[in-house]
């Protein structure tokens, strides 16, 4: 379960980091409002990779709609030989 802590708890950052486990971010608040997130590096990298994959997927969908993403068999074959 994600932790929600005031940013002032960073004075004792070791305790904050203990709450930050894989899959469980720590949300830091300032004046009662969400301000920052402390996230395990593995989760951060996974989120970035997913975002990049979704962007590439969207590009591919747009290319298909515009018919720019299609190749003939011969074009594909020559591209694979390069």
Buried (B, 14 or more C-beta within 10 A) or exposed (E): EEBEBEEEBBEEEEEBEEBBBEEEBBBBBEEEEEEEEBBBEEBEEBEEEEEEEEEEEEEEEEEEEEEEEEEEEEEEEEEEEE
